């Protein structure tokens, strides 16, 4: 769980392959943080996309063709 001002958000582990870096990326993120709200969509090529708040880097990230799992506390 991640403390977000007055709320507690479940933490997710998000994994995806970044073609620009030719590497797999693993991040820990939440769907809501202060004024930020995550979103999911499918791009024109049919790739699933997910914009989330990275709790360690403290900024939003976008993952393409991702796998996300909620961490158990």
PyMOL Python script that loads the backbone (N, CA, C, O; Angstrom):
from pymol import cmd

cmd.read_pdbstr("""\
ATOM      1  N   UNK A   1       0.832  -1.176   0.000  1.00  0.00           N
ATOM      2  CA  UNK A   1       0.000   0.000   0.000  1.00  0.00           C
ATOM      3  C   UNK A   1       0.881   1.245   0.000  1.00  0.00           C
ATOM      4  O   UNK A   1       1.975   1.252   0.565  1.00  0.00           O
ATOM      5  N   UNK A   2       0.391   2.278  -0.634  1.00  0.00           N
ATOM      6  CA  UNK A   2       1.132   3.529  -0.768  1.00  0.00           C
ATOM      7  C   UNK A   2       0.295   4.670  -0.214  1.00  0.00           C
ATOM      8  O   UNK A   2      -0.833   4.891  -0.654  1.00  0.00           O
ATOM      9  N   UNK A   3       0.845   5.393   0.751  1.00  0.00           N
ATOM     10  CA  UNK A   3       0.131   6.499   1.384  1.00  0.00           C
ATOM     11  C   UNK A   3       0.110   7.687   0.435  1.00  0.00           C
ATOM     12  O   UNK A   3       1.159   8.162   0.001  1.00  0.00           O
ATOM     13  N   UNK A   4      -1.072   8.157   0.119  1.00  0.00           N
ATOM     14  CA  UNK A   4      -1.271   9.242  -0.836  1.00  0.00           C
ATOM     15  C   UNK A   4      -2.099  10.331  -0.169  1.00  0.00           C
ATOM     16  O   UNK A   4      -3.326  10.317  -0.262  1.00  0.00           O
ATOM     17  N   UNK A   5      -1.448  11.270   0.500  1.00  0.00           N
ATOM     18  CA  UNK A   5      -2.145  12.309   1.265  1.00  0.00           C
ATOM     19  C   UNK A   5      -3.130  11.657   2.232  1.00  0.00           C
ATOM     20  O   UNK A   5      -2.718  11.153   3.276  1.00  0.00           O
ATOM     21  N   UNK A   6      -4.410  11.658   1.909  1.00  0.00           N
ATOM     22  CA  UNK A   6      -5.430  11.126   2.821  1.00  0.00           C
ATOM     23  C   UNK A   6      -5.920   9.749   2.422  1.00  0.00           C
ATOM     24  O   UNK A   6      -6.743   9.169   3.131  1.00  0.00           O
ATOM     25  N   UNK A   7      -5.446   9.207   1.317  1.00  0.00           N
ATOM     26  CA  UNK A   7      -5.895   7.891   0.866  1.00  0.00           C
ATOM     27  C   UNK A   7      -4.722   6.923   0.804  1.00  0.00           C
ATOM     28  O   UNK A   7      -3.561   7.332   0.829  1.00  0.00           O
ATOM     29  N   UNK A   8      -5.037   5.655   0.725  1.00  0.00           N
ATOM     30  CA  UNK A   8      -4.021   4.607   0.571  1.00  0.00           C
ATOM     31  C   UNK A   8      -4.323   3.872  -0.730  1.00  0.00           C
ATOM     32  O   UNK A   8      -5.426   3.360  -0.919  1.00  0.00           O
ATOM     33  N   UNK A   9      -3.348   3.823  -1.614  1.00  0.00           N
ATOM     34  CA  UNK A   9      -3.513   3.195  -2.920  1.00  0.00           C
ATOM     35  C   UNK A   9      -2.771   1.861  -2.965  1.00  0.00           C
ATOM     36  O   UNK A   9      -1.657   1.760  -2.452  1.00  0.00           O
ATOM     37  N   UNK A  10      -3.375   0.833  -3.573  1.00  0.00           N
ATOM     38  CA  UNK A  10      -2.652  -0.427  -3.755  1.00  0.00           C
ATOM     39  C   UNK A  10      -1.517  -0.246  -4.776  1.00  0.00           C
ATOM     40  O   UNK A  10      -1.697   0.411  -5.801  1.00  0.00           O
ATOM     41  N   UNK A  11      -0.377  -0.822  -4.492  1.00  0.00           N
ATOM     42  CA  UNK A  11       0.792  -0.715  -5.375  1.00  0.00           C
ATOM     43  C   UNK A  11       0.752  -1.839  -6.394  1.00  0.00           C
ATOM     44  O   UNK A  11       0.416  -2.979  -6.074  1.00  0.00           O
ATOM     45  N   UNK A  12       1.101  -1.497  -7.630  1.00  0.00           N
ATOM     46  CA  UNK A  12       1.174  -2.481  -8.705  1.00  0.00           C
ATOM     47  C   UNK A  12       2.609  -2.573  -9.192  1.00  0.00           C
ATOM     48  O   UNK A  12       3.346  -1.588  -9.170  1.00  0.00           O
ATOM     49  N   UNK A  13       3.002  -3.763  -9.632  1.00  0.00           N
ATOM     50  CA  UNK A  13       4.283  -3.929 -10.305  1.00  0.00           C
ATOM     51  C   UNK A  13       3.966  -4.009 -11.795  1.00  0.00           C
ATOM     52  O   UNK A  13       3.167  -4.840 -12.226  1.00  0.00           O
ATOM     53  N   UNK A  14       4.597  -3.143 -12.570  1.00  0.00           N
ATOM     54  CA  UNK A  14       4.322  -3.055 -14.003  1.00  0.00           C
ATOM     55  C   UNK A  14       5.593  -3.404 -14.754  1.00  0.00           C
ATOM     56  O   UNK A  14       6.664  -2.866 -14.473  1.00  0.00           O
ATOM     57  N   UNK A  15       5.461  -4.319 -15.722  1.00  0.00           N
ATOM     58  CA  UNK A  15       6.611  -4.770 -16.521  1.00  0.00           C
ATOM     59  C   UNK A  15       6.298  -4.580 -17.990  1.00  0.00           C
ATOM     60  O   UNK A  15       5.177  -4.833 -18.432  1.00  0.00           O
ATOM     61  N   UNK A  16       7.289  -4.133 -18.745  1.00  0.00           N
ATOM     62  CA  UNK A  16       7.147  -4.032 -20.193  1.00  0.00           C
ATOM     63  C   UNK A  16       8.515  -3.993 -20.832  1.00  0.00           C
ATOM     64  O   UNK A  16       9.521  -3.766 -20.161  1.00  0.00           O
ATOM     65  N   UNK A  17       8.546  -4.220 -22.147  1.00  0.00           N
ATOM     66  CA  UNK A  17       9.791  -4.194 -22.913  1.00  0.00           C
ATOM     67  C   UNK A  17       9.870  -2.867 -23.658  1.00  0.00           C
ATOM     68  O   UNK A  17       8.989  -2.552 -24.459  1.00  0.00           O
ATOM     69  N   UNK A  18      10.908  -2.094 -23.404  1.00  0.00           N
ATOM     70  CA  UNK A  18      11.112  -0.811 -24.084  1.00  0.00           C
ATOM     71  C   UNK A  18      11.957  -1.047 -25.328  1.00  0.00           C
ATOM     72  O   UNK A  18      13.155  -1.313 -25.232  1.00  0.00           O
ATOM     73  N   UNK A  19      11.333  -0.949 -26.491  1.00  0.00           N
ATOM     74  CA  UNK A  19      12.067  -1.192 -27.729  1.00  0.00           C
ATOM     75  C   UNK A  19      13.153  -0.160 -27.958  1.00  0.00           C
ATOM     76  O   UNK A  19      14.189  -0.471 -28.544  1.00  0.00           O
ATOM     77  N   UNK A  20      12.928   1.076 -27.499  1.00  0.00           N
ATOM     78  CA  UNK A  20      13.932   2.123 -27.694  1.00  0.00           C
ATOM     79  C   UNK A  20      15.228   1.823 -26.943  1.00  0.00           C
ATOM     80  O   UNK A  20      16.306   2.241 -27.365  1.00  0.00           O
ATOM     81  N   UNK A  21      15.120   1.100 -25.831  1.00  0.00           N
ATOM     82  CA  UNK A  21      16.302   0.749 -25.027  1.00  0.00           C
ATOM     83  C   UNK A  21      16.686  -0.724 -25.174  1.00  0.00           C
ATOM     84  O   UNK A  21      17.728  -1.152 -24.678  1.00  0.00           O
ATOM     85  N   UNK A  22      15.840  -1.492 -25.859  1.00  0.00           N
ATOM     86  CA  UNK A  22      16.053  -2.938 -26.002  1.00  0.00           C
ATOM     87  C   UNK A  22      16.254  -3.582 -24.636  1.00  0.00           C
ATOM     88  O   UNK A  22      17.175  -4.372 -24.430  1.00  0.00           O
ATOM     89  N   UNK A  23      15.358  -3.221 -23.697  1.00  0.00           N
ATOM     90  CA  UNK A  23      15.461  -3.731 -22.330  1.00  0.00           C
ATOM     91  C   UNK A  23      14.083  -3.855 -21.701  1.00  0.00           C
ATOM     92  O   UNK A  23      13.149  -3.139 -22.063  1.00  0.00           O
ATOM     93  N   UNK A  24      13.975  -4.772 -20.756  1.00  0.00           N
ATOM     94  CA  UNK A  24      12.753  -4.900 -19.965  1.00  0.00           C
ATOM     95  C   UNK A  24      12.813  -3.906 -18.817  1.00  0.00           C
ATOM     96  O   UNK A  24      13.866  -3.694 -18.215  1.00  0.00           O
ATOM     97  N   UNK A  25      11.671  -3.300 -18.525  1.00  0.00           N
ATOM     98  CA  UNK A  25      11.584  -2.313 -17.455  1.00  0.00           C
ATOM     99  C   UNK A  25      10.579  -2.805 -16.426  1.00  0.00           C
ATOM    100  O   UNK A  25       9.516  -3.318 -16.776  1.00  0.00           O
ATOM    101  N   UNK A  26      10.923  -2.645 -15.162  1.00  0.00           N
ATOM    102  CA  UNK A  26      10.038  -3.001 -14.058  1.00  0.00           C
ATOM    103  C   UNK A  26       9.881  -1.764 -13.183  1.00  0.00           C
ATOM    104  O   UNK A  26      10.872  -1.175 -12.752  1.00  0.00           O
ATOM    105  N   UNK A  27       8.637  -1.371 -12.919  1.00  0.00           N
ATOM    106  CA  UNK A  27       8.358  -0.213 -12.082  1.00  0.00           C
ATOM    107  C   UNK A  27       7.270  -0.554 -11.080  1.00  0.00           C
ATOM    108  O   UNK A  27       6.461  -1.456 -11.295  1.00  0.00           O
ATOM    109  N   UNK A  28       7.268   0.179  -9.994  1.00  0.00           N
ATOM    110  CA  UNK A  28       6.209   0.086  -9.000  1.00  0.00           C
ATOM    111  C   UNK A  28       5.386   1.352  -9.101  1.00  0.00           C
ATOM    112  O   UNK A  28       5.929   2.455  -9.037  1.00  0.00           O
ATOM    113  N   UNK A  29       4.070   1.205  -9.259  1.00  0.00           N
ATOM    114  CA  UNK A  29       3.247   2.377  -9.463  1.00  0.00           C
ATOM    115  C   UNK A  29       1.879   2.271  -8.836  1.00  0.00           C
ATOM    116  O   UNK A  29       1.462   1.212  -8.365  1.00  0.00           O
ATOM    117  N   UNK A  30       1.185   3.408  -8.842  1.00  0.00           N
ATOM    118  CA  UNK A  30      -0.185   3.498  -8.330  1.00  0.00           C
ATOM    119  C   UNK A  30      -1.042   4.211  -9.372  1.00  0.00           C
ATOM    120  O   UNK A  30      -0.530   4.893 -10.259  1.00  0.00           O
ATOM    121  N   UNK A  31      -2.360   4.038  -9.244  1.00  0.00           N
ATOM    122  CA  UNK A  31      -3.288   4.642 -10.190  1.00  0.00           C
ATOM    123  C   UNK A  31      -3.632   6.086  -9.856  1.00  0.00           C
ATOM    124  O   UNK A  31      -3.979   6.858 -10.750  1.00  0.00           O
ATOM    125  N   UNK A  32      -3.542   6.459  -8.598  1.00  0.00           N
ATOM    126  CA  UNK A  32      -3.881   7.830  -8.206  1.00  0.00           C
ATOM    127  C   UNK A  32      -2.792   8.384  -7.303  1.00  0.00           C
ATOM    128  O   UNK A  32      -2.304   7.706  -6.399  1.00  0.00           O
ATOM    129  N   UNK A  33      -2.420   9.644  -7.569  1.00  0.00           N
ATOM    130  CA  UNK A  33      -1.469  10.348  -6.709  1.00  0.00           C
ATOM    131  C   UNK A  33      -1.750  11.832  -6.820  1.00  0.00           C
ATOM    132  O   UNK A  33      -1.615  12.412  -7.897  1.00  0.00           O
ATOM    133  N   UNK A  34      -2.137  12.450  -5.721  1.00  0.00           N
ATOM    134  CA  UNK A  34      -2.516  13.866  -5.680  1.00  0.00           C
ATOM    135  C   UNK A  34      -3.497  14.155  -6.812  1.00  0.00           C
ATOM    136  O   UNK A  34      -4.600  13.607  -6.807  1.00  0.00           O
ATOM    137  N   UNK A  35      -3.133  15.005  -7.793  1.00  0.00           N
ATOM    138  CA  UNK A  35      -4.038  15.349  -8.891  1.00  0.00           C
ATOM    139  C   UNK A  35      -3.917  14.412 -10.091  1.00  0.00           C
ATOM    140  O   UNK A  35      -4.648  14.566 -11.070  1.00  0.00           O
ATOM    141  N   UNK A  36      -3.008  13.449 -10.026  1.00  0.00           N
ATOM    142  CA  UNK A  36      -2.789  12.526 -11.143  1.00  0.00           C
ATOM    143  C   UNK A  36      -3.748  11.337 -11.057  1.00  0.00           C
ATOM    144  O   UNK A  36      -3.933  10.753  -9.989  1.00  0.00           O
ATOM    145  N   UNK A  37      -4.350  10.988 -12.188  1.00  0.00           N
ATOM    146  CA  UNK A  37      -5.202   9.801 -12.288  1.00  0.00           C
ATOM    147  C   UNK A  37      -4.725   9.008 -13.503  1.00  0.00           C
ATOM    148  O   UNK A  37      -4.585   9.563 -14.593  1.00  0.00           O
ATOM    149  N   UNK A  38      -4.476   7.715 -13.316  1.00  0.00           N
ATOM    150  CA  UNK A  38      -3.960   6.894 -14.411  1.00  0.00           C
ATOM    151  C   UNK A  38      -5.027   6.667 -15.468  1.00  0.00           C
ATOM    152  O   UNK A  38      -6.213   6.911 -15.247  1.00  0.00           O
ATOM    153  N   UNK A  39      -4.574   6.192 -16.623  1.00  0.00           N
ATOM    154  CA  UNK A  39      -5.517   5.827 -17.674  1.00  0.00           C
ATOM    155  C   UNK A  39      -4.937   4.705 -18.517  1.00  0.00           C
ATOM    156  O   UNK A  39      -3.723   4.517 -18.593  1.00  0.00           O
ATOM    157  N   UNK A  40      -5.844   3.964 -19.150  1.00  0.00           N
ATOM    158  CA  UNK A  40      -5.471   2.855 -20.029  1.00  0.00           C
ATOM    159  C   UNK A  40      -6.155   3.073 -21.366  1.00  0.00           C
ATOM    160  O   UNK A  40      -7.281   3.567 -21.421  1.00  0.00           O
ATOM    161  N   UNK A  41      -5.469   2.704 -22.450  1.00  0.00           N
ATOM    162  CA  UNK A  41      -6.046   2.826 -23.779  1.00  0.00           C
ATOM    163  C   UNK A  41      -5.329   1.883 -24.726  1.00  0.00           C
ATOM    164  O   UNK A  41      -4.321   1.274 -24.367  1.00  0.00           O
ATOM    165  N   UNK A  42      -5.850   1.766 -25.931  1.00  0.00           N
ATOM    166  CA  UNK A  42      -5.227   0.988 -26.992  1.00  0.00           C
ATOM    167  C   UNK A  42      -4.833   1.945 -28.098  1.00  0.00           C
ATOM    168  O   UNK A  42      -5.659   2.730 -28.564  1.00  0.00           O
ATOM    169  N   UNK A  43      -3.573   1.889 -28.526  1.00  0.00           N
ATOM    170  CA  UNK A  43      -3.117   2.810 -29.570  1.00  0.00           C
ATOM    171  C   UNK A  43      -3.569   2.348 -30.957  1.00  0.00           C
ATOM    172  O   UNK A  43      -4.237   1.322 -31.089  1.00  0.00           O
ATOM    173  N   UNK A  44      -3.204   3.105 -31.979  1.00  0.00           N
ATOM    174  CA  UNK A  44      -3.646   2.812 -33.349  1.00  0.00           C
ATOM    175  C   UNK A  44      -3.134   1.472 -33.868  1.00  0.00           C
ATOM    176  O   UNK A  44      -3.752   0.859 -34.739  1.00  0.00           O
ATOM    177  N   UNK A  45      -1.998   1.020 -33.328  1.00  0.00           N
ATOM    178  CA  UNK A  45      -1.422  -0.257 -33.757  1.00  0.00           C
ATOM    179  C   UNK A  45      -1.986  -1.442 -32.981  1.00  0.00           C
ATOM    180  O   UNK A  45      -1.634  -2.588 -33.261  1.00  0.00           O
ATOM    181  N   UNK A  46      -2.861  -1.178 -32.006  1.00  0.00           N
ATOM    182  CA  UNK A  46      -3.452  -2.245 -31.211  1.00  0.00           C
ATOM    183  C   UNK A  46      -2.675  -2.592 -29.955  1.00  0.00           C
ATOM    184  O   UNK A  46      -2.982  -3.587 -29.298  1.00  0.00           O
ATOM    185  N   UNK A  47      -1.676  -1.793 -29.606  1.00  0.00           N
ATOM    186  CA  UNK A  47      -0.896  -2.025 -28.399  1.00  0.00           C
ATOM    187  C   UNK A  47      -1.646  -1.482 -27.184  1.00  0.00           C
ATOM    188  O   UNK A  47      -2.204  -0.386 -27.237  1.00  0.00           O
ATOM    189  N   UNK A  48      -1.660  -2.248 -26.089  1.00  0.00           N
ATOM    190  CA  UNK A  48      -2.294  -1.743 -24.874  1.00  0.00           C
ATOM    191  C   UNK A  48      -1.311  -0.830 -24.148  1.00  0.00           C
ATOM    192  O   UNK A  48      -0.139  -1.167 -23.978  1.00  0.00           O
ATOM    193  N   UNK A  49      -1.807   0.331 -23.723  1.00  0.00           N
ATOM    194  CA  UNK A  49      -0.982   1.355 -23.082  1.00  0.00           C
ATOM    195  C   UNK A  49      -1.530   1.671 -21.697  1.00  0.00           C
ATOM    196  O   UNK A  49      -2.736   1.592 -21.462  1.00  0.00           O
ATOM    197  N   UNK A  50      -0.641   2.027 -20.795  1.00  0.00           N
ATOM    198  CA  UNK A  50      -1.017   2.303 -19.410  1.00  0.00           C
ATOM    199  C   UNK A  50      -0.152   3.434 -18.887  1.00  0.00           C
ATOM    200  O   UNK A  50       1.075   3.332 -18.870  1.00  0.00           O
ATOM    201  N   UNK A  51      -0.789   4.504 -18.465  1.00  0.00           N
ATOM    202  CA  UNK A  51      -0.108   5.648 -17.877  1.00  0.00           C
ATOM    203  C   UNK A  51      -0.342   5.579 -16.368  1.00  0.00           C
ATOM    204  O   UNK A  51      -1.493   5.548 -15.933  1.00  0.00           O
ATOM    205  N   UNK A  52       0.709   5.554 -15.569  1.00  0.00           N
ATOM    206  CA  UNK A  52       0.602   5.358 -14.120  1.00  0.00           C
ATOM    207  C   UNK A  52       1.619   6.243 -13.408  1.00  0.00           C
ATOM    208  O   UNK A  52       2.505   6.813 -14.045  1.00  0.00           O
ATOM    209  N   UNK A  53       1.492   6.358 -12.088  1.00  0.00           N
ATOM    210  CA  UNK A  53       2.423   7.140 -11.274  1.00  0.00           C
ATOM    211  C   UNK A  53       3.501   6.212 -10.727  1.00  0.00           C
ATOM    212  O   UNK A  53       3.198   5.276  -9.986  1.00  0.00           O
ATOM    213  N   UNK A  54       4.761   6.467 -11.088  1.00  0.00           N
ATOM    214  CA  UNK A  54       5.905   5.700 -10.602  1.00  0.00           C
ATOM    215  C   UNK A  54       6.243   6.209  -9.198  1.00  0.00           C
ATOM    216  O   UNK A  54       6.606   7.374  -9.031  1.00  0.00           O
ATOM    217  N   UNK A  55       6.127   5.347  -8.197  1.00  0.00           N
ATOM    218  CA  UNK A  55       6.285   5.795  -6.808  1.00  0.00           C
ATOM    219  C   UNK A  55       7.743   6.039  -6.419  1.00  0.00           C
ATOM    220  O   UNK A  55       8.001   6.752  -5.450  1.00  0.00           O
ATOM    221  N   UNK A  56       8.698   5.467  -7.145  1.00  0.00           N
ATOM    222  CA  UNK A  56      10.105   5.694  -6.819  1.00  0.00           C
ATOM    223  C   UNK A  56      10.678   6.885  -7.578  1.00  0.00           C
ATOM    224  O   UNK A  56      11.425   7.675  -7.001  1.00  0.00           O
ATOM    225  N   UNK A  57      10.352   7.027  -8.834  1.00  0.00           N
ATOM    226  CA  UNK A  57      10.825   8.175  -9.621  1.00  0.00           C
ATOM    227  C   UNK A  57       9.982   9.421  -9.376  1.00  0.00           C
ATOM    228  O   UNK A  57      10.404  10.535  -9.688  1.00  0.00           O
ATOM    229  N   UNK A  58       8.800   9.229  -8.820  1.00  0.00           N
ATOM    230  CA  UNK A  58       7.885  10.322  -8.461  1.00  0.00           C
ATOM    231  C   UNK A  58       7.460  11.156  -9.666  1.00  0.00           C
ATOM    232  O   UNK A  58       7.432  12.386  -9.621  1.00  0.00           O
ATOM    233  N   UNK A  59       7.129  10.447 -10.743  1.00  0.00           N
ATOM    234  CA  UNK A  59       6.554  11.110 -11.920  1.00  0.00           C
ATOM    235  C   UNK A  59       5.769  10.068 -12.729  1.00  0.00           C
ATOM    236  O   UNK A  59       5.948   8.866 -12.531  1.00  0.00           O
ATOM    237  N   UNK A  60       4.903  10.528 -13.639  1.00  0.00           N
ATOM    238  CA  UNK A  60       4.128   9.567 -14.439  1.00  0.00           C
ATOM    239  C   UNK A  60       4.990   8.861 -15.476  1.00  0.00           C
ATOM    240  O   UNK A  60       5.977   9.412 -15.964  1.00  0.00           O
ATOM    241  N   UNK A  61       4.602   7.638 -15.802  1.00  0.00           N
ATOM    242  CA  UNK A  61       5.254   6.851 -16.851  1.00  0.00           C
ATOM    243  C   UNK A  61       4.172   6.229 -17.722  1.00  0.00           C
ATOM    244  O   UNK A  61       3.029   6.066 -17.297  1.00  0.00           O
ATOM    245  N   UNK A  62       4.549   5.887 -18.936  1.00  0.00           N
ATOM    246  CA  UNK A  62       3.640   5.186 -19.838  1.00  0.00           C
ATOM    247  C   UNK A  62       4.292   3.883 -20.262  1.00  0.00           C
ATOM    248  O   UNK A  62       5.425   3.865 -20.742  1.00  0.00           O
ATOM    249  N   UNK A  63       3.563   2.795 -20.079  1.00  0.00           N
ATOM    250  CA  UNK A  63       4.042   1.466 -20.479  1.00  0.00           C
ATOM    251  C   UNK A  63       3.229   0.994 -21.681  1.00  0.00           C
ATOM    252  O   UNK A  63       2.020   1.218 -21.745  1.00  0.00           O
ATOM    253  N   UNK A  64       3.895   0.342 -22.632  1.00  0.00           N
ATOM    254  CA  UNK A  64       3.246  -0.190 -23.828  1.00  0.00           C
ATOM    255  C   UNK A  64       3.414  -1.701 -23.806  1.00  0.00           C
ATOM    256  O   UNK A  64       4.504  -2.209 -23.545  1.00  0.00           O
ATOM    257  N   UNK A  65       2.321  -2.423 -24.085  1.00  0.00           N
ATOM    258  CA  UNK A  65       2.310  -3.897 -24.028  1.00  0.00           C
ATOM    259  C   UNK A  65       2.841  -4.372 -22.691  1.00  0.00           C
ATOM    260  O   UNK A  65       3.810  -5.129 -22.627  1.00  0.00           O
ATOM    261  N   UNK A  66       2.214  -3.932 -21.649  1.00  0.00           N
ATOM    262  CA  UNK A  66       2.639  -4.140 -20.272  1.00  0.00           C
ATOM    263  C   UNK A  66       1.951  -5.358 -19.638  1.00  0.00           C
ATOM    264  O   UNK A  66       0.984  -5.907 -20.166  1.00  0.00           O
ATOM    265  N   UNK A  67       2.491  -5.744 -18.499  1.00  0.00           N
ATOM    266  CA  UNK A  67       1.880  -6.724 -17.613  1.00  0.00           C
ATOM    267  C   UNK A  67       1.887  -6.106 -16.234  1.00  0.00           C
ATOM    268  O   UNK A  67       2.945  -5.741 -15.721  1.00  0.00           O
ATOM    269  N   UNK A  68       0.701  -5.983 -15.618  1.00  0.00           N
ATOM    270  CA  UNK A  68       0.602  -5.342 -14.300  1.00  0.00           C
ATOM    271  C   UNK A  68      -0.044  -6.291 -13.309  1.00  0.00           C
ATOM    272  O   UNK A  68      -1.033  -6.956 -13.616  1.00  0.00           O
ATOM    273  N   UNK A  69       0.534  -6.343 -12.108  1.00  0.00           N
ATOM    274  CA  UNK A  69      -0.012  -7.162 -11.023  1.00  0.00           C
ATOM    275  C   UNK A  69      -0.008  -6.358  -9.754  1.00  0.00           C
ATOM    276  O   UNK A  69       0.945  -5.632  -9.470  1.00  0.00           O
ATOM    277  N   UNK A  70      -1.075  -6.483  -8.987  1.00  0.00           N
ATOM    278  CA  UNK A  70      -1.160  -5.783  -7.713  1.00  0.00           C
ATOM    279  C   UNK A  70      -0.353  -6.544  -6.662  1.00  0.00           C
ATOM    280  O   UNK A  70      -0.471  -7.762  -6.534  1.00  0.00           O
ATOM    281  N   UNK A  71       0.461  -5.812  -5.920  1.00  0.00           N
ATOM    282  CA  UNK A  71       1.253  -6.419  -4.860  1.00  0.00           C
ATOM    283  C   UNK A  71       0.379  -6.648  -3.640  1.00  0.00           C
ATOM    284  O   UNK A  71      -0.472  -5.821  -3.311  1.00  0.00           O
ATOM    285  N   UNK A  72       0.588  -7.752  -2.984  1.00  0.00           N
ATOM    286  CA  UNK A  72      -0.166  -8.056  -1.770  1.00  0.00           C
ATOM    287  C   UNK A  72       0.591  -7.515  -0.575  1.00  0.00           C
ATOM    288  O   UNK A  72       1.810  -7.649  -0.478  1.00  0.00           O
ATOM    289  N   UNK A  73      -0.157  -6.894   0.341  1.00  0.00           N
ATOM    290  CA  UNK A  73       0.507  -6.314   1.518  1.00  0.00           C
ATOM    291  C   UNK A  73       0.640  -7.299   2.652  1.00  0.00           C
ATOM    292  O   UNK A  73       1.176  -6.958   3.707  1.00  0.00           O
TER     293      UNK A  73
END
""", "prot")
cmd.dss("prot")
cmd.show_as("cartoon", "prot")
cmd.util.cbc("prot")
cmd.orient("prot")
